């Protein structure tokens, strides 16, 4: 069935001007798209970032973006803007990539899933850690029964960019980020990844969260230390009460009755982006560390081995996303580009395996809401 795009390059626009917007723009170019321009909070900001990213246009409004008739719009704005902006793009019949969370509550996330289905547009969420080749290798080995019956999954996602009590960003403001910060931001990635890899879905959760500093500057700075473009928009001398968590620990039950556990922190000194998980089975275990993505660890009662990415070895799904020869490291940007390429393949009518869609984004919203609810009440919560 023809997608109607023929062999022409897809035309895309980026909404948002932070660090992740630049990642989207570069990944779109790597996937062969023509990036038309970028939209910031006002025309001046749009023009500034368009120049930084060497894009032809800085848009003045979302209406201008839609009027330019791109094939795909990438929504990379603060969390509270995702729902209205993605909904407007979908209403125009345009395919959409939207950063997570899809919305600051599950009901609005579900609304976006339904709207995309009704409009017949491709709608994806960048859970890009799925696209590390060794993640696909671990997933394929589990599906093939190499680890035996699933027993447990555990791990952590640790960062340190909020370690300083004077660190802040728009994510600290619950009106912009939602009721969860650390877990919604990075814990959602861990949960999506382990459910994707294991095929096990979490059905209930018991969680605790902690706010380590009662106040932080009421400033909207960069979302990660070392950002080349901090773009402050508030007075950093003013301080605001912090209500969203810096750390979280969540214990899950799966549909099979087994246990999962994760520690999430944005105040773990020296940890920049350590997403790590281990899956334990009756015949063996497997572990993956996102900061060392070229390999995975496999163990059994007789010992353990480190398996290194190699596009000439391993399962077909791993080899599909292993785009450079062994010994030439692939990393996060390659994973992001692979996700975007699969999204564009779906726009052209293909069905790439493992592509995270709005349904996965809504699933993440359900998990985050259950974690927040459990922490607030001190009780187990069902995950829908």
Order of alpha helices (4+ residues) and beta strands (2+ residues): beta-alpha-beta-alpha-beta-alpha-beta-alpha-beta-alpha-beta-alpha-beta-alpha-alpha-beta-beta-beta-beta-beta-beta-beta-beta-beta-alpha-alpha-alpha-beta
